[in-house]
Amino acid sequence: MIEMAFAVIRVRGHINIKEDIEDTMTLLRLNRVNHCVVIPQNDVNKGMLQKAKDFITWGEVSDEMLAKMIRSRGRLYGEKTIDDAYVAENTSYESVDAFAKGVAADEVKYSDLKDVKPVFRLHPPKQGYEGVKRAFTTHGALGYRGEKINALIERML
């Protein structure tokens, strides 16, 4: 199985959340609803995702969707957008598409890009979430959703 990066989106807010779960969210840098981070797939991250599963949704992000997300919602400090020229200048990749492919395949971290804000601030999804108190397996919005995370991100861009 090819290791891919996870896109993790915070679905629920701060009300009635246990302190240890809130600490896990802080470690994941998910401090607000509709914020998204891209993290590598490893046992430590999978444990954190399981701990916070009642407040977030996650899945394997495709490199095309990641490139689209970097172009439209990725920001550098100073609210500057990310383009091919900046990626070519500051990484060994020549374009945003190549960089996104490297991030999705866990070859490089998104946060390795110089001066990048590690969080994507997304819009709420068109047609809303499926249900913020139920798991994805029971027609809700929470927990692991696999490749279907790409459809949710598409609705949030």
N, C-alpha and C positions, 0 to 999 in steps of 0.2 A: 504494500500500500504506500502510495506517495504521500509524504507529510505535506500538509498545506497549512496556511495561516488561518486563524479564526478571526472573523469580524464579530465584535461583541457590542451590543447596543443596550443601553439602559432603558427599560420600559416603564418602571414604576419609580415614584419619588421617595422622599425621606421619611414620610409619616409611618409610624408603627414599625420601624425597622430596628432589629437588634444591633447592638453596638459592634459585635464582632463581624456581622455581615456588612455594616457600614464601613468598617475598617478594610474589609476585603475590597469593597467598591473603590475606596480611596487608593488602594494599591493598584487596582486596575485602571485608575484615573477616570472612573465613570462617576463624576460628581453631580451631573445633572441629567434629567430625562432627555432622551433623543441624542445623547452623545454616543459616539462610536469610536472604538479603538481596534487596532489590528495587532494581535498578539501571536507569537509562535505557538505551535502545538507541542506541548510537553506536559509531563505529569504534574508539575507544580501549577501550571496555568489551568489544567483540567480540574485539579482539586479546588482552585479558587472559583472556577465557573460552577462547579457542583454546589459549593457553599452558597453562592449568590443566585442560584437558579430561579428563585421565586421573584426576582426583581429584574432579570436580564434575559436576553435571547442571544443566541450565537449559532454560528455555522461556518462552513468552509467557504471563504470568499474566492470568487473567480478572479483571474488576473485582469480580464476585461473590465469587470465591475470596479475593481480596485483602482485601475487607471482612470476610469471615469470619475470615481469618488475623489481621487487626488487632484484631478484637474478642476472639478467644480467646487469641492468643499475643503480641500487641503489648504492650509495657510502657514505662512512663515510669520515669525515675529514681526510686528508692524503691519499686520493684516495684508501682506503681499501674497499674491497667488503663486502657485508652483507651475512652471512651464518646462519644456524640453531643454531650453538653454540653461536654466538653473540646475537641473538634474545632471546634465552633461558636465557642467563646471564643477559640481561638488561631489560627484560619485563616479564610479567606474562605468556606469551605465550611460548610454547616449541619449535616451529618451525616457519620458514618463512611462510609456508602455513597457519598455525593457525593465525599468526599475520596479514597476508593479508586478511584473512576472517574477522577478527575483524575490520580492517581499512575499508574494503568494506561495512560492516554493520554499520558503524559510531559508533562503540563502543570505538574506540581509534583513535587518529590522527597519521598519518605516522610520523609527526615531533616530536611526543613524544619519539621516539626511540633516545637513547642517541648518541650524536655526528653525527647524520645523516644529510646529505645535503638534504634540502627539495625539490630539483628540480631533475627530471630525465632528463639527456641530451640524447635525442634520435637521431637516424640517420634520414635523410630525408626518406620518405616512398618509398619503391620499387614501380615502375611505377608512382611515383610522386603523387602530390595532384590532386584532380579532377578539380580544378579551384579555384584560390585564390581570385577571386573577386566576386564569386557567393555563395549564401546560399546553404546548403546541400540539402534543399528541391527542389532547382532548379538545381540539378546535379553539385553543386560546393562543396567546402570543408569547408565553414564557418558555424558557428552557432551550434545549438543543433543537435546531431545525435543519441542519445539514445544508445542502445546496440551495434550499429555498430561501436562505438569508439574502441571496442576490436579488430575488424578486422584491423582498421587503426594502432593501436599500434603494432599488430602482424607484419605488414609490416614495422614498424619503428625499431624493435628490431634487 
